[in-house]
């Protein structure tokens, strides 16, 4: 199977790029799923990602670190103060002088405000807190900040999205701009939008971050994956947010 996928990718790599998808043709991965999977996402009693949301709700209210404070002590017990927040990330961080993603902001609050250790990217608690915060924005439009300081980082993210890399000399855009809707290994190729993370992926049988999905794609391209939280990963996420502007936040999304 890997040899077949490699042959398909190499064949596509020789095709001229079709360019960015027009705004009126942009679709969430949800729109390309089977009705049964769509129904699973729509129904909170069937969506397995809601287990992470509930876990995150408990963590939100639980004191952590040397401060003895919970997220709820600053932001409210029900989390509704976070409405719209995840739709605006990544955002520029003054202290770092560059963008920060939602997972980074949560860890920043933990280390600087709560005196608690940072959470690893794929740790259950990290995914649960991100899912709980993201859930508050479900139904809101993806709306990356209109901030001139982000322009260079967004441009770098677009460069990474279009750059050929790895042993297959392949780019993200060749799948998700040029060949979306076609099939690869029996699966429909989505447009590659990031409007539902963290997601529950049926293939994984677990929750996962965007960093994990990027890592999977890059390994498939036989390229060196970007580390979670790295400048490259966040710039790429920032471009994906710009590319998916106006799509609906679906956290916690379900994907095949």
Order of alpha helices (4+ residues) and beta strands (2+ residues): alpha-alpha-alpha-alpha-beta-beta-alpha-alpha-alpha-alpha-beta-beta-beta-beta-alpha-alpha-beta
